[in-house]
């Protein structure tokens, strides 16, 4: 049977553990404080980081161009 909606991609969360420098940790905490002030919602750094990384990767034109050239871009980006 052919459906208009394609099969949904894997949405299973993947846990990533990383170590950051003390300076980056301070900056992330500061960002979270600015976020709370701007939006009135306290969010832990661990909750903000995936969205920050996604925004960074989405804005990196060189990376997006390379992905499209390598054929790894998702259907949403093509």
Secondary structure, DSSP 8 states (H G I E B T S, - for coil): ---SS----------------HHHHHHHHHHHHHHHHHHS----HHHHHHHHHHHHHHH-HHHHHHHHHHT---TTT-
